[in-house]
Amino acid sequence: MVSTLPVHILCCCTAMLVGAASASAQPLNFHVHEGRNLNLFRQDGAVAAHLVLRDGLDPRLLAAFPAGDSGVGAWFARTDRPMHWRIAGPERPETRHDAHGRLLRGISVEVETDGPKLQLTRVVMGSVRTLRDYESLHTAPAELDAPLSRQDQTFTWARDRIDGAPGYLLSVAVLDGVLEPGPGVAVRAVAGRPIRLRVLCLTGEAPLTPLGEDAILTPTAGADLRARHSLAFLSYREKLLAGSWRFDTYFGRDTLMSVRLLLPVIRPEAAEAGLGAVLERLSPLGEVAHEEDIGEFAVLDNLKAGRGRVATPVYDYKMIDADYMLAPVLSAYVEAFGEARLEAFLAGRSADGARYGDLLIRNLRHVLETTRSFAAAPSAGRLLHLKPNVPVGQWRDSESGLAGGRIPYDVNAVFAPAALSAIAGLEHGGALRPYAQGAELQDAGRLAELWRIKAPPLFRTHISGEAARAAVRRFAAESGVDPALALASLPADGLSFEALSLDAEGQPIPVLNSDVGFELLFGQPNANELSRLVANVMRPFPAGLMTGVGAVVADAAFAGEPVRRQFSKAAYHGAVVWAWQEAVLIAGLDRQLARADLSAPLHEQLSQAREQIWSAVDAVGETRTSELWSWTYGSGRYQVQAFGAEAADADESNAAQLWSTVFLALKPGATADARQAEQ
């Protein structure tokens, strides 16, 4: 196991630069009102907190902390009518000492609600994972309950972490309202005035070191304040966080894709903070960690595994896609910052003394070893499968995200050949020579070519013109949209598109999807393939992916009824829009537009596609910084709807999502040619 305390330093000089930038990071304080949630973000030195106040019939108040991926939350009884929160008073970073004299950090804020009554039903504190589980399952381990103390109008819940380390505190002071008698906590409004509370939320988990906006972005980055603030809130010297409130910790795939997409505007030290975090968490086999259990959730994991009450992080390696992302992202990093920078980075050491270059070689060997079988005898059975008994393995990581498929398109048709090509390029550059053994990497180029030729056709799906038209009419009716534009866009001879995945028998599952954007970003399709891939995305939904509020990530119009049910606009990976997938498409189009071998008509097709996607990005405004969003349709128009706003929605969206900030690296309305002219 690699070190559990990541330290990303290239040399003393780099460490001093990052440390100085972190020390001067400006305090951050911003609000985001989205759907039913009012979000307050605060980052000030060692304090970082995200307060979420939920409106509606099921009010909730919680605070999530990047420190230890921890949080505190209060859930209230269902109300007779929708209620609304507002920030009513000062928002301050706070520190307190617990009963043992140990420091707790967090925020305090005064809030109001227009509801006539608030009745507390449950307080949960500990890991954000525990809060997430309670939100979805309404259960939490009894051992995590915190005792309640009361002093006048102030109620306080506090406890140590279950291993005895500094824990958590939530305090609610009633400033305006009448407390009902009884053992619970219930407050009624007085004389039509709003209920007013002062809330204090604290954690004892070890704080992270914020990088600060100026240490993350170059002057060429976009000016979107919400995106800039969100990126700063999620970026720390130790690691980049996936999203808040629900994913306030490291995710390997999110880190790699965000670094890749931000490369045009990110400073090298910030990119290296992300890449170093990935290398630090590689498995002994070289697999990229998907997620980490830290803080109290790690204690719970270790207890279940019989390792005792210890907080040693537990890493999740069930995903397979990020294993094949690391090399292509490092290759792009070299293009951005140069071979010498890579050499210095790889010479840096992890907290347990391993050179980053030696850690990287683990991953490159893993890529080579797992791709040789298919190259030797190409067939669907020898493609890269999800791990046994695991229903997920790439970014569509809800259980129905791949429609039950076992062989994902993106991993096999894009990332495996891209990883092999990147290994060949990195090996040729020379930075890997101090770490590789002899000629062990020299076969990568040959394997890459075999994968590039043989893997993609196995995912190709064809639907006849008549069947496609019938399918579009049917799914449009099921989705409640007008099919006219979609029907008019269909080719007379039918559709050929890339299946989302193959089933266990190697048969394509015909779900049109946005993952072809990865091919635009990492591949080099020929002219005919490039035109076809882009056309499939750009047709109006449900013939393609485009709606007035963005490109949905899945269109199940051409699949059977059980699959179509799984891919509605209420499904987490269904007919919904994910911001970063649109960014992948735009960045991928920019990369293809920079090619010198495009015909004038193909160049025009790609330019128009980019313009149309960017228009959809503009249409949703600040919502693009969210994790994802859904839509409503009426009077011939699509309207944005916050994901999680409807009871049928599978989950709620993060108000700050790392890979949704990547539009900061994209130029509105400018093609790759225009950007090159600017440079």
N, C-alpha and C positions, 0 to 999 in steps of 0.2 A: 504494500500500500504506500502510495506517495504521501508526502507530508499533508497534514490536515490544517496547517497554518500557512496559507500561501503568501509568499513575499516575492513580488515581481520586480527584480532589479537587474538591469543589464550591467551596470558598473556603478562605481561611486558617483560619477558625474550624473548619470541618468537618475539615480536614486535622489540626489540632491535636487534635480530639476523637478521631479514629481513631488517630492516633499515640500519644496518651496511653493509650488502651485497649490498643493492641498492646503497649506497653512494660510494662504491668502484667499481661499475660496470665499466668495461673498455669500452672506446669508440669503436664503431662498424662501420665498413666501408667496404662494399663489393658490387660486381657487379654480375649480372646474365644476360646473353644474351640468350634469349629463344624465338624461333619462330621469330616473327617480333618485339619483345620488348627488348630493352636494359634497364635493371633495375639497379638503383643505390640506395642502402640502407645506411642510416646514422643514428646512434643513439649515442648521446653524451650528457650526463647529461639530461637536460630538453628538448633537441632537439631530435626528432625522425621524420624522413622523408623518403619517398620512391618516387624517381623520376622515371618516366616511359617515355621512348622515343620510339615512334612507327615508324618503318621503313615501306616502301612500297609505295603504291599509295595514301594512306590517312594518311599523317603524323599527329602525335599528340604528345603533350608534356603535362604531368601532374605530380603533386606531391600530394601524399596522406600523411596525418599525423594521427598517433594514437590519438593525442590530439583532442578530440571532434569528431573523425571520420570525419575529415575535409579535404578539398583539394582545389587546384587551377588547372585549365587546360586550354590549348590553342589548338584549332583544326584548321587545315590548309586546304586550297583548294586541291582538287584532283590534282595530278601531272601527267605529260605525261609519265613518266617512274618511276620505283621504286627508291626511295631514301633511304639513310642510315644515321643514326646518329652515332656520336662517342663522347666520353668524351674527351675534348681537353685541359682542364685546371684545376686549383685547385677546389676541392670540399670542402666547408667549412660550418660548422654550423654557423648560423647568428642570430643575434637579432637586432631588430629595434624598435623604438617607433612610434606609429601611431600619427595622428594629435592631439589626446587628451593626448599624453604622456604615453600611455599604451603599454606594452611590447608585441611585436610579435616575434615569433621564427620560424626558418626554416633553409633552406640551400641555398647556391649559388653555381653555377657551370658554367664553360665555355663548350659549346658544339659546334660541327660542323656538317654540313650536306653537302652531295655531290650533292644535287639537284641544278638545275640552278635557281630556284625561290621558295620562301616561301611566300604564301599569307594567312594571317590570316583570318579566317571566323568567329570564335566565341571564346570568353573567358568565362568560367564558373567557379565560385568559391562559396564555401560554404561547404555543407555536401558532403562526398563521395557518399552518396545516390543520391544527385543531379547530380553529375558527372556521376554516373552509368546510371541514367535515360537519361541524355543527350546523352551518348554514344549509347544507344539502340534506343532512340526515336527521338533524334535530336531536342528536345524542352526543354526549361527551363523556369520557371516563370519569367516574365519580372521584377518583383519586386526584383529579385536577381541580375540584371545587375549592373555592376560596371562602374563608369565613367573612361574614359581614359585621362591620362595627358601625355604630351610629353616634354622632355627636351633634345634638340639636338637629339642624336641618341638613346635615351632611352625612352621606352614606359612603362607606369606604370598604372595598374588597381588596385584600392584599394577601399574597402568599409567596413563599420561596419557590424556586424551581425544584422539581421533585428530587433532584440530587443534592439539594441543600445550597446550591449557588444562588446569587441574587435573583429575585423573581420579578413580580409584576404587581401593579397597583392601578386600580380604577377608583376614582372618587367623584361622586355626583353631589353637588350642593344645590339645594332648592332655593333660588333667589326670589322667585315669584310663583306662588301656587300654594295650595293647601294640601297637606299630607293627610291621607285617609288613615284612620286607626286600623290596627291589625299588624300581623307579623310581616307582611310583604311591604313592597315599596310601590305606592300608588299616589299620584299627584293630580289634583284637579285644578283647572284654571279658575281664577277669581275675577268676577265682575267683567267678563269678556276680555280680560287681559291675557296675553300669551303666557304659557308656562315658560319660565326662564330658569336655566340651569347653568352652573359653572362646572365644567368637566375637567378633570385632571387625569391624564393617561401616562403611565410610566413603565419602563422596562429596565431590568438590571443586566441585560445581555450586553456583551462587549460591543462598543460602537465601531463603525467602519470609518474610513478616512475619505471624505468627499474630494473628488478631483477638482471640482469647480468648473464652471462653464468655459472660462478662458483657457483652462488647461486641457479641455476636450476638443474644442472647435477652432478651426482657423478662421481668418476674417472672411473667407469666401463662402462660409456656411450660410444657409438661408436665415431669414429674419423672423420666422414664425416663433413668437415668444412662448406659446404653450409647448411646442416641440422642444425648444431649447431648454426650458425649465424642466420638462419631464426628463430629458436626457441627463441633465445635471443631477436631478434627484436620484436617478437610477445608476449613476456612475461613481465608482469608488476605486481607490488605489488597489484594494484587495480583489475586486471583481466587479463585473457589471451585473445589475439585477434585471430579471426578465420583465417584471411589470408589477404595478401596485394598484390595488392592495393585495391581490391574491397570490402573487409570485415574487415576493420581496427577497429573492435570493438568486443564486447562480442557476442558469439553464444553459447547457452547452450549445445546443442548436441555436438558440436565440442570440447568444453571444457571438457565435461565428457568423451568422447571417447579418447581424447588425454591424459588426466590424467591417464585413465585406462591403455592405451598401454605403457605409459612412466613409469609406476610405478616401474619397475625393476631398473631404472637408475635415477629417479627424486628425488630430496631432498624433505623431507616432507613439508617444508615451501612453496615450489613452488606448490606442489599438493594442499596445503590448500589455496593458493591464488586463484586457479581455483575453488575448491569446495566452498570456501566462497563466491565467486562471484555468483555462482549458487544459494546458499541459500539466499543471499541478495535479489535476484530478483524473488523469488517464489511468486506466486499469493496468495491471501487470501485463495484460495481453495487448495493450495499446488502444483499447476502446475509449471513446469519448464519453465522459459522464453526462447523462441527460440532466439530472437534478441532484441536489444534495439535501439530505436531512441533517439539520444542524440544530444547535440549541436544545430545547427541551424535547423536540420531536426525535432528535438523535438519542436522547436518554431513553425515551420510550422504545425506540427500535432496539437499542442494545439490551434493554431489559427483556424484551420478548425473545431475543436471540440467546439469552443466558449469559450475556457478557457483563451484567451488573449495571449499576446506576452510573454509567459513564457517558460523557457527551462527545465521544469520538464521532466525527461526521460519518454518515453512511451514504455512499454514492450509488446511484441508480444507473445501471448500464443496459436497460432493456431496449433502448432505441438503437437502430442501426444506421440511420441516415447521417448523423454527425460524424461517424467514423470516417466517412468518405467526403466530408466537407472540409476537414482541417487542412489537407494539402492544397486544394484549390484556393482557399482563403489565404493561406500563406504565400502562394504564388502571386496572388493579386497584391498582397502586402509588399512583396519584393518589387513589383511593377511601380507601386506608389512611392516607396522609400529607398529602394536600392539594395543591392547585394551586401554592401558593407554593413548596412543597418541590420540585416538578417543575421550576418555573422556575429555581430555584437550581441544581439538578442539571444541567439542560441548558446552563446558562451555563458550567459547568466545562469544562476543556480537556484534551485528550489530551496525551500526551507530545510529539507533533509539532505541538501548537498548535491543532488543530482543535477547535471547540466541539462538545460532545456533541450539541447541538441540530442542528447541520449534519450530523453523522454519522447521527443518527436519521432525518432527512429522506431520506437515501439509501434507507433501508429502506422508508419509507412510499411513496416513489415506485415502488420495485420492486414492492411489493404492488399498487399501483394499475395499473401497467403490465401485470402478468401476469394480472390478473383481468378486464380489459376485454373480451377476446375471448369468453369464456364468457357474460358479461353481454349482449353484443351479439346472440348467437345460441346460446342454451343447448343443449348436446348433450354426450354423453360424450366425443367427440373433442376438445372445447375445454376440458375440465377440466384441472387441473394434473397433469401426468405426472411420473414420475421422470425424471431426466436421462438422455440417450441412453447406452446401454451401461453403465449403473450399475444393479445389481439392488436397491439399497436407497435409501431416501430419507426415512424417518421412524423412529420409535423402535424398530420391529421390524427392527433393522438386521442381522440374520443373513440369509444369502442366500435362505433359504426363509421368512423372516418374513412376507412378503406373499403366500406361496403362488404366486410367479411373477407376481403382479399388477403393473401399471404405473401404476395410478391409485388412490392410497390414500384410504380413506374419511375418516380423520380430517382430513387436509389440506384436502380439498375440501368435505366436508359440515359441518365444524366450524370449522377454523382460518381458512380464507379469509373466510367471512362474519364471523367474530369479529374478524379483523384490520381489515376494512373498517368495521365498526361502531365499533371502538376509534379508528380514525383520525378518523371523523366526530366522536366525542366529544372527542378531544384537540384537534381543530381548533376546535370550538365553545368549549372552555375558554380558549383564547387563548394558552396557553404556547408553541404552535408558530409564532405569527405572526412573531417575529423571524427565523425560519429558512425559512419557506415562501415561495414566489414567487406572489404574487397569489392567485388562486382555485384553485390546482392541487390542493388537497385536498378541495374542496367537493363533488365528485361521489361521495365515498366512501359516504355514506349510501344513495344510490340503488343503487349497485352491491351494497352489503351486502344490501339487501332482495331483489334478484334472485337472488343466490347462496343466500340462506336459503330461498327458495321452490323454486328449480329444481334445486339440486345434490343434496340428500339423497334425493329419490325415485329417482335413478339408481342408488342402491346398495341399494334395497329388494329383498329376496329372499323368495319365498313357497314353503313346502314344505307339501304336503297332509298331512292328519292321518295317513293310512295310511303315506305315505312317511316321515314324521317318526318314527312308531313303529318302523318297520323299521330306520331309520338309527340310532336310539338303541339298539335291541337289538344291532345289529351292532357299533357302536363300544364299547358297554359290554363286550361279549365281548372285543374286541381290547384294551381297556384293563384288563381284569381286575377290573371293578367290578360290583356288583349293579345292574341296571337298574330295579328295581321303583319306587323313588321318582321317578326321572326319567320313567318311562312314565306314572305317575299324574299328573304335573304338566302333561302336554301337553294343549293345547286340542284339542277334537274336530275343529275346522275347520282345523287346521294352524297353522303358525308363519310369522310375517312378521318378518324381522330384517334388520339392516344388514350387508351383505357387508363383509368385511375390505378388499377392493380390487376393482377391475375389471381385467380382462385387457387386452391391447393392442387388442382389438376392442371394448372397452367393455362386455363381459359380466361380470356379478357372479360373484365366486368365493365360494361359500357357506360361509364360515367364521365362525361366531358369535364375537364378540370383545368385549373389555373397553373398546375405544376409544369406545364410547358414553358412557363416563364423562366424556369431554371435553365432550360436548354438555351434560351436567348442569352442568359447571363453567363453561362459557363461553356456552352457548346459552339459549334461552327457548322450549322446545318447548310446544306446546299440551297440554291435559290428556290427550287420547287418546294422543298420541305419548309423553308423559312416562310414562304408565302402562305402555304397551307396552315402551318401552326398559328400564324397571326390571324388569318381569316377565321379560324375556328374560335378563337377567343373573341373576336370583335363582332360577330353576329349578335343581333338582339336576343336576349333571353326570351324563351328557352331553346332557341335554335343554337345559341352561343352563350356567352357569359355576360354580355354587357347590359346593364340597366342604367337608368338615369342617375343612380347614386353610386355607381362603381361596377367593377367586374366581380361577379359572384365567384366563389372558389369551387363550386361544384354544380353541375347541371345533370340531373338524373333522368331527363326526359326520355332517354333511349333505353332505359333499364326497365326491369320488371317491377310490378307494383310493390313488392316488399322493399326493394331498394329505394324506390321513389319516396316511400313514406319516411325513410331515414334521412332524406336530404331536402327537407322543407326549409323555409326561411326561419324556422324556430330551432333548427339543429345547429350545433356549435360549428360543424364543418359542412353545413349544407349550403343552401342557396343564399348565402350571406356574404358580406364583403369584409375581407381582412385587409387592413391598411398595408401591411408589409408586402402582401402578394401583389398589390397594385404597384408598389415601389419596385418590386422585382421585375415586373413587366416593363415599367418605364426604363429602369436601368438596363435591362436586357435589350430593349429596343435601341437605346443609345449605343450600346456596344455593337449591335449589328449595323446600325447606321454609320458607324465609323469605318466599316469595311470599304475597301476600294473596288470590290468586284460586284457591286450591286448594279443592276440595270436601273434606268430612270423610272420605269413603272414600279419596280419593287421598292425603290427608295421612297417613292411617293406613297405607296401603300403603308410602309412602316412609319413614315412621318405623320400620315393622317391618323394611324392607330395611336401613336403617342399623343397627338393633340386631343383625340377623343377621350383617352384615359385621363389625361391631365384635366380636361374639362370636368369630368366626373369627380376628380379629386377636389377641384375648386368648389364644386357644387355642394360638398358636404362640410366645407369650412374646417373649423377646429376639430370636428369629429374624427378627422383622419389620424389624430394622435391617439385615439382609443384603440383598444385591441381589435375590435370588430364591430360591425353594426348590421342591422337587418333593415327591412323596408316595409312600407305599405304601398298599395297601388290604388289609385282612384282617378277618375276623369282623364284617363290616358297618361297619367304621370306617376312616377315613383317618388316617394318621400322617405327621407332617412328616419329610421326608428332605432333608438338605442337598444342594443341587445341586452336582454334581461328586464326590459320594461314590461313585457307581457308575461303572464303566468305560465304560458306554454313554453317560453324560452328555456333552453336547457341549462343556462347558467347566466351570470352577469359579466359584463366586459370590464376590464381594467381601464381606469381613466388615464393612466400613464403606462405605456407599453414600449419597451426598449426598441423593438424593431418597427414600431410605428413612428419613431422620430426620424427615420432615415430619409424622409422627404427633404430634410435639411441639406442633403447632398445632391438634390436634383433641381435643375433649373426649370421653372415654369415656362411652358410654351417654347422652350429652346431645344432644338435637336442637337445631336452630337456634333454635327457640322458647325452649328452656330457656336457651341461652346468652344470648339477648337479654334474658331476664328477669334473669339474673345481672348483666348490664351496667347 
